[in-house]
Amino acid sequence: MKRAIVAPPALSPAALDELKAWLGVTTTRDDAELLALLTASLDLCEGFTGTMPIESGCEDVLRARGDWQALSARPVQAITALAALALDGARRALAAGDYEIDLDADGGGRVRLLVPTDEDRIAVTYTAGMAAGWEGLPEAIRQGLIRLAAFQHRERDSGAVAGLPPAAVAALWRPWRRVRLA
């Protein structure tokens, strides 16, 4: 399975303002770096919790099979399209009657083909994320994102490699962590 973010999350100006307030930064000189740190914090949050914090457009490339296949990001808000992928990358939209989708109460999404295709792979386009925007995130998730970005900003010149996320951030995110058995 291969996942791509086709529509990255949009960080509102409030996210940057919160980080700058936490750091005591009043100029705009470091805004690009701070936004990059917030974006990296979103990725680390997803890796730690198993949940995408802010809604993003995603695409998973899966094998074209008739059994149920789970999507990689959670929580899935909507599955918007399925397309068969040819070896040369050409796409052919699948009709709604060619597949089934399932969204479970736990945030998972899955698909299965009902009609065989000549192609070996399918592309599933969907939206996943805990909140539509920064303001909709739970307070602990938001505070963890701010603290992690601030930590990375403060440690940028130290050269020390610290375990991420720091313990204070992990404590904030732990209630949302999904543990999977392999």
N, C-alpha and C positions, 0 to 999 in steps of 0.2 A: 504494500500500500504506500502511496506517495501522496502527501498533502501539500497544498499550496494555499497561501493566503492571497486571494484575488482582490479583496477590498479590505485593506488594513483598518484597524480601529482608528477612529478620529478622536484625538485627545483635545478636549475643550481648553480654552485659555485658563479656565479655573484650575486645571491640573498643574500647569506651569506656575500659576500664581501661588498655589498651595506649597509647591516645592520651594519656590523662591522665598516664601515667608518662613518656612522651616529652616532654610539655610541662612536667612538674613541677607539675601541678595536683593539689591534694589536697582541694579542696572540691567540693561538688555544685552550686554556684551556676551554673556554665556548662555543665552536662551537656546541656541541650536544644540549645544552640548547637553543642557539639562533636559531638553525634549528627547534627545537620543537616549539618555539614561532612563527616563520614564518609559520609553518604548521597550528598552531592554528589561526593565523591571516587570512590564506586562508579560514578556516571554518567560521570565523566571518564575513569575507567579503561576502561569499556566503549567510549567514544568513541575512545580512543587505541589500545587493543589490538584492538578489533573482537570482543571476547569479554566476555560478561556474567560478572562475577566470582562472585557468590553466586546460587544458584538462585532464580528468581522465576517466578511464573505470568504468562504473556504471552498476548496475543491479537492476531493479525494479521487485518486485514480485506483480503481479496484479491478479485479479479474471479473470477466463476464461470466457469472455463474448463477445457477438457480437457487442456491441456498442463501440464507440471511447473512449479510456482511455488515459489521458495525462500522460506523464512521469514526474518524480519529479524534475529532474535537467535541467538547461538551461544554455546556448544555446546548443541544441543537434546538434552534428556534423554528427553523423551517427548512425543508428540503425543496429546492426551487426547480431543479432540472436534472435529467439524466441524459447522457449522450454516449453513443458507442464510439470508440476510438479505433481508427484504422492504424496499421503499422506506420504509415507515412504521417500520422498526426491528424488526418482529416477527421472531422466530427460529424456524426449523424444523430440528430435529436431522436430520442425514443418517445414513442407515443405513450400516453398515460396508461393505456391498457397493457403495455409491455412489461411493466414492473409494479412492485408494491413497495410502499414505504411504511415505516413504523417509527413513531416517536414515543418513547416511554416516559413515565412520570419522573424518572430519575435523571432525565436530561440526555439520555442516549438516543441515537438515531441509527437506523439500519435500513438497508435496501435489499431487494432480491429481484432477479429477472424472472418473469413469467414466460417470456418468449425467447428462445435461443437467438443469438446473433452470430453473424459471420466473423465479427471482430472478437479479439481476445480480451479487450479491456473496456471499461466504462468509466466515464467521468461523472461524478456526482457533485453538483453545485448546491451549497447550502449556507445558511447563516447560523453561527454559533456564538454564544457569549452569555455571560451572567446578567449584564445590564446593557441597555442601549447606549449609554454614555457615562462619562466620569461621575456625574452627579447621582446616577442611579446605583453606583456600587455600594455594597455594604461598607460601613465606616471602617471596620477592621481591615478589609481588603485595601481600601483607599489609603489608610494610614500605613499599612505595610508597604505599599508601592512607593509612597513618599519617603519613608524611612530607608528603604533599600536604595532608591535613587540618591538620597542624601549621603548614605554610607559610601556608595560608589564614587560620588563626587569628592568626598573628603579623603578617600583613600587613593585617589587617582595618581598621586605622585609618590606614594610610599613604596611601591614596588612589592609590598607584602601580599602574599596570596592568602586570602582568608576564605573560610568556608562560606558559601552563599546558600541560602540567605542567612544573615546573622540571626542569633537566637531570638532577639526581640521581634524580628519580622516573622520568623517561623512560628512563634507563639501566637501572633495575630492571625496567621493564615491556617493554622492547624485545624480549626473546626471545619474548614472547607476542603480539607485534603481528602482525596479519593485514593484509597489503597487498592491495588489490583494484585491478584495472585497470578503468577506467571506459570 
